[in-house]
Amino acid sequence: MSKYIQISLMLVLLCSACQDPVDADELLNVDDSTYIIGYLSPTDTVLTVHVSTAVPAVGTPIYDHIDDIGSGSDIDPFIIKDAIVLISDEDDNEIQLTYKPESRNYQVDASEFDIKGGATYFLRVSANNKEFTSSCNIPKKIEPITEKITAGEKTEYYQDYNLDIAFQDISGSKNYYIIGAIAEVAYEGELYPYAIDFELSSFLTDVIGDGETLSANSIITNYDVENSTTAKITLQVANVEEVLYLNRRATYLNDYNDGNPFVEYSITPNNIEGNNGVGIFAGYQLTEKVIEYELKGNP
């Protein structure tokens, strides 16, 4: 292995020796981009679009995840609070979203604008004296989810349960799915929710065959082995547009490989049209199933 590493390093040095020098000042001569993100689904109770400034990565602090937006006052200067954000449909119905300081997003109650499966929607954002546009289509909703839970590894400290979920692919179209689950476990009178991680198997497509049964598996771990308790588990399968699938998969892989010098970072896709516009506007359909399962303690 060390032989191959030495050869690789020699190639890097030889290639770098042939390159022209670059003025470091030019690396910083990059205009800020406008970052826009919004997801639409018929199951949404609130329609939300985020608008902020995406600053150059060289020499400037940046935030990698939308989850970071909304926590900490140091990101407040990056939020664009005076944008005009409009969503419209194919019949030219249109609604304007209002900026909400508490969430740092533009929002409108979903009851004021109907989102339908199979329909196309359009986004128009005016910010920083620029216009940005995008569009999305709402996919079909899958049939009900099936599940199977079996007891797994057991020690004096924990009990594992194997969770398998399955669903049938929607035939006649190319589909992209994101799998998830949330468990709520009661402990000393309090409910503790946590996400069940399906890791890379969270991302599925119908490449194996149109209309086939798709499945994913994960592990639920119960650390309170002294007592029996009932877990409330919400199973989730989202049928999403390809751009959203690729975006979330690239984000997952980048997080997973963070700090690994031998892995090249994935570039997340962008479907925002406009000068220096980046981000994603995409549709999805969410199917959920809530079950209860007894996590048994030691006898």
C-alpha positions as CSV (number, residue, x, y, z in Angstrom):
1,M,0.0,0.0,0.0
2,S,2.8,2.4,0.9
3,K,4.3,1.9,-2.6
4,Y,1.1,3.1,-4.3
5,I,0.8,6.1,-1.9
6,Q,4.4,7.1,-2.8
7,I,3.7,6.8,-6.5
8,S,0.5,8.9,-6.1
9,L,2.4,11.6,-4.3
10,M,5.1,11.7,-6.9
11,L,2.5,12.2,-9.6
12,V,0.9,15.0,-7.7
13,L,4.2,16.8,-7.3
14,L,5.1,16.4,-11.0
15,C,1.7,17.7,-12.1
16,S,1.8,20.6,-9.7
17,A,5.3,21.5,-11.0
18,C,3.9,22.0,-14.5
19,Q,1.1,24.4,-13.4
20,D,1.3,28.2,-13.7
21,P,1.3,30.1,-10.4
22,V,-2.0,31.6,-9.3
23,D,-2.4,34.9,-7.6
24,A,-4.2,34.2,-4.3
25,D,-5.9,37.5,-4.5
26,E,-7.9,36.3,-7.5
27,L,-9.3,33.5,-5.5
28,L,-11.2,35.9,-3.4
29,N,-12.4,38.0,-6.3
30,V,-15.7,36.1,-6.4
31,D,-19.2,37.6,-6.2
32,D,-21.5,36.4,-3.5
33,S,-24.3,34.1,-4.6
34,T,-27.9,34.1,-3.6
35,Y,-28.8,30.9,-1.9
36,I,-32.5,29.8,-2.4
37,I,-34.0,26.6,-1.1
38,G,-37.6,25.4,-1.0
39,Y,-39.5,22.0,-1.0
40,L,-43.2,21.6,-1.9
41,S,-45.5,18.7,-1.0
42,P,-49.3,18.3,-0.7
43,T,-48.7,17.2,2.9
44,D,-47.0,20.5,3.9
45,T,-48.9,22.7,6.4
46,V,-46.6,25.6,5.7
47,L,-45.0,26.5,2.4
48,T,-41.4,27.6,3.1
49,V,-38.6,29.2,1.0
50,H,-35.2,30.2,2.4
51,V,-33.3,33.1,0.9
52,S,-29.8,34.1,2.0
53,T,-26.3,35.0,0.8
54,A,-23.9,32.2,-0.1
55,V,-20.4,33.7,0.4
56,P,-17.2,32.5,-1.2
57,A,-15.7,29.5,0.5
58,V,-12.1,30.9,0.4
59,G,-11.4,33.2,3.3
60,T,-15.0,33.5,4.5
61,P,-16.9,31.6,7.1
62,I,-19.7,29.5,5.5
63,Y,-22.4,27.2,6.8
64,D,-22.8,23.8,5.1
65,H,-26.3,22.9,6.1
66,I,-29.7,24.4,6.0
67,D,-30.1,23.0,9.6
68,D,-27.6,25.6,10.7
69,I,-29.8,28.4,9.5
70,G,-31.8,29.6,12.5
71,S,-29.4,28.8,15.2
72,G,-27.0,31.5,16.4
73,S,-27.0,35.3,15.8
74,D,-23.7,35.2,13.8
75,I,-25.5,34.1,10.7
76,D,-28.1,36.8,10.8
77,P,-26.2,39.1,8.4
78,F,-26.4,36.4,5.7
79,I,-30.2,36.2,5.7
80,I,-31.9,38.3,3.0
81,K,-35.0,39.7,4.7
82,D,-36.4,42.0,2.0
83,A,-36.8,39.6,-0.9
84,I,-40.0,39.2,-2.9
85,V,-40.8,35.5,-3.0
86,L,-43.7,34.3,-5.2
87,I,-45.0,30.8,-6.0
88,S,-47.4,30.2,-8.9
89,D,-49.1,27.3,-10.6
90,E,-49.9,26.3,-14.2
91,D,-53.2,28.2,-14.1
92,D,-51.3,31.5,-13.2
93,N,-52.6,31.5,-9.6
94,E,-49.9,33.2,-7.5
95,I,-49.1,33.8,-3.8
96,Q,-46.5,35.8,-2.1
97,L,-44.6,34.4,0.9
98,T,-43.9,36.6,3.9
99,Y,-40.6,36.8,5.8
100,K,-40.8,35.3,9.3
101,P,-38.0,36.5,11.7
102,E,-38.5,33.6,14.1
103,S,-37.7,31.0,11.4
104,R,-35.7,33.2,9.1
105,N,-37.7,31.9,6.2
106,Y,-40.4,33.1,3.8
107,Q,-43.7,31.4,4.6
108,V,-47.4,31.1,3.9
109,D,-50.0,28.8,5.3
110,A,-50.5,25.9,2.9
111,S,-54.3,26.3,3.2
112,E,-53.9,29.5,1.1
113,F,-52.4,27.8,-1.9
114,D,-53.2,24.3,-3.0
115,I,-50.3,21.9,-3.8
116,K,-51.5,18.9,-5.9
117,G,-49.8,15.7,-7.0
118,G,-48.6,15.7,-10.6
119,A,-48.8,19.5,-10.9
120,T,-46.0,21.9,-11.8
121,Y,-45.2,25.0,-9.7
122,F,-43.0,28.0,-10.4
123,L,-40.8,30.0,-8.0
124,R,-39.8,33.7,-8.6
125,V,-37.5,35.5,-6.2
126,S,-36.4,39.1,-6.4
127,A,-33.4,39.8,-4.2
128,N,-30.3,42.1,-4.3
129,N,-31.7,43.7,-7.4
130,K,-31.7,40.4,-9.2
131,E,-34.3,38.0,-10.4
132,F,-34.2,34.2,-9.8
133,T,-36.6,31.6,-11.1
134,S,-37.1,27.8,-10.8
135,S,-39.8,25.2,-11.2
136,C,-40.7,21.8,-9.7
137,N,-43.1,19.0,-10.3
138,I,-44.9,17.1,-7.5
139,P,-44.4,13.3,-7.9
140,K,-46.9,10.5,-7.3
141,K,-47.4,9.1,-3.8
142,I,-46.4,5.5,-3.1
143,E,-48.7,2.8,-1.8
144,P,-48.7,1.9,1.9
145,I,-45.4,0.9,3.6
146,T,-45.0,-2.6,5.1
147,E,-42.6,-3.4,7.9
148,K,-41.0,-6.2,9.9
149,I,-39.2,-5.9,13.3
150,T,-37.2,-8.7,14.8
151,A,-35.1,-9.0,17.9
152,G,-31.3,-8.7,17.2
153,E,-28.2,-8.6,19.3
154,K,-28.7,-8.5,23.1
155,T,-26.3,-7.7,25.9
156,E,-26.7,-6.7,29.5
157,Y,-26.4,-3.1,28.3
158,Y,-28.7,-2.9,25.2
159,Q,-31.1,-4.8,23.0
160,D,-31.1,-4.3,19.2
161,Y,-34.1,-4.7,17.0
162,N,-33.8,-5.1,13.2
163,L,-36.2,-2.9,11.3
164,D,-37.0,-3.7,7.7
165,I,-39.4,-1.6,5.6
166,A,-40.6,-2.3,2.1
167,F,-42.8,-0.6,-0.5
168,Q,-43.7,-1.0,-4.2
169,D,-42.1,1.2,-6.8
170,I,-44.5,3.3,-8.9
171,S,-44.5,1.7,-12.3
172,G,-44.3,3.6,-15.6
173,S,-41.9,6.3,-14.4
174,K,-38.3,6.8,-13.1
175,N,-38.6,7.4,-9.4
176,Y,-36.3,8.5,-6.6
177,Y,-37.0,7.7,-2.9
178,I,-35.6,8.9,0.4
179,I,-36.3,6.6,3.4
180,G,-36.5,7.6,7.1
181,A,-38.1,6.8,10.4
182,I,-38.6,8.5,13.8
183,A,-39.0,6.6,17.1
184,E,-40.5,8.0,20.3
185,V,-39.6,6.0,23.4
186,A,-41.1,6.6,26.9
187,Y,-38.6,6.8,29.7
188,E,-39.4,7.9,33.3
189,G,-42.6,9.5,32.0
190,E,-41.0,11.5,29.2
191,L,-41.1,10.8,25.5
192,Y,-37.7,10.9,23.8
193,P,-37.8,11.1,19.9
194,Y,-34.8,10.2,17.8
195,A,-34.2,9.6,14.1
196,I,-33.6,6.0,13.0
197,D,-30.6,6.1,10.6
198,F,-30.8,4.0,7.4
199,E,-27.4,5.3,6.3
200,L,-26.8,5.1,2.6
201,S,-29.8,2.7,2.1
202,S,-31.9,5.8,2.8
203,F,-31.5,6.6,-0.9
204,L,-33.2,4.2,-3.3
205,T,-34.2,4.3,-7.0
206,D,-36.1,1.9,-9.2
207,V,-33.0,1.1,-11.3
208,I,-33.3,-2.6,-10.4
209,G,-36.7,-2.8,-12.2
210,D,-39.8,-0.8,-12.8
211,G,-42.6,-1.6,-10.3
212,E,-40.4,-3.8,-8.1
213,T,-40.6,-4.0,-4.3
214,L,-37.9,-1.9,-2.7
215,S,-36.7,-2.2,0.8
216,A,-34.3,-0.7,3.4
217,N,-33.2,-1.8,6.9
218,S,-31.9,-0.3,10.0
219,I,-31.4,-1.0,13.7
220,I,-33.4,0.3,16.7
221,T,-31.4,0.1,20.0
222,N,-33.0,0.0,23.4
223,Y,-30.7,0.9,26.2
224,D,-33.2,0.7,29.0
225,V,-33.0,-3.1,29.3
226,E,-34.3,-3.2,32.8
227,N,-37.8,-2.2,31.8
228,S,-40.2,-2.9,29.0
229,T,-41.6,0.0,27.0
230,T,-43.6,0.7,23.9
231,A,-41.9,2.6,21.1
232,K,-44.0,4.7,18.7
233,I,-42.3,4.5,15.3
234,T,-43.2,6.7,12.3
235,L,-42.0,5.1,9.0
236,Q,-41.4,7.6,6.2
237,V,-40.9,7.1,2.4
238,A,-40.6,10.2,0.3
239,N,-40.9,10.1,-3.5
240,V,-38.8,13.0,-4.6
241,E,-37.7,14.8,-7.7
242,E,-34.3,13.7,-9.1
243,V,-32.7,17.0,-8.2
244,L,-33.8,16.7,-4.6
245,Y,-32.6,13.1,-4.4
246,L,-29.2,14.0,-5.8
247,N,-28.9,17.1,-3.5
248,R,-29.7,15.1,-0.3
249,R,-27.5,12.2,-1.3
250,A,-24.5,14.5,-2.1
251,T,-25.0,16.2,1.3
252,Y,-25.1,12.9,3.1
253,L,-21.9,11.6,1.4
254,N,-20.1,14.9,2.1
255,D,-21.0,14.7,5.7
256,Y,-20.0,11.1,5.9
257,N,-16.7,11.7,4.3
258,D,-15.9,14.9,6.0
259,G,-12.2,15.1,6.9
260,N,-11.3,12.1,4.6
261,P,-8.4,13.4,2.4
262,F,-8.8,10.5,-0.1
263,V,-12.5,11.2,-1.0
264,E,-13.5,14.0,-3.4
265,Y,-16.5,16.0,-2.3
266,S,-19.7,15.6,-4.3
267,I,-21.2,18.7,-5.9
268,T,-24.8,19.3,-5.0
269,P,-27.1,20.1,-8.0
270,N,-28.6,23.5,-8.6
271,N,-31.8,24.3,-10.4
272,I,-32.0,28.0,-9.6
273,E,-31.9,30.2,-12.7
274,G,-30.4,33.7,-12.5
275,N,-27.1,35.4,-12.1
276,N,-25.2,33.8,-9.2
277,G,-28.2,32.0,-8.0
278,V,-27.7,28.6,-6.3
279,G,-29.9,26.2,-4.4
280,I,-32.8,24.0,-5.1
281,F,-36.6,24.2,-5.6
282,A,-38.2,20.7,-5.7
283,G,-41.3,18.7,-5.1
284,Y,-41.9,15.5,-3.1
285,Q,-44.7,13.2,-1.9
286,L,-44.4,11.8,1.7
287,T,-46.0,8.6,2.8
288,E,-46.0,7.8,6.5
289,K,-47.0,4.9,8.7
290,V,-47.2,4.9,12.5
291,I,-46.7,1.7,14.4
292,E,-46.2,0.7,18.0
293,Y,-43.7,-1.9,19.1
294,E,-42.9,-3.3,22.5
295,L,-39.2,-3.1,23.5
296,K,-38.9,-5.8,26.1
297,G,-36.7,-5.6,29.1
298,N,-34.6,-8.4,30.6
299,P,-36.8,-11.0,32.4
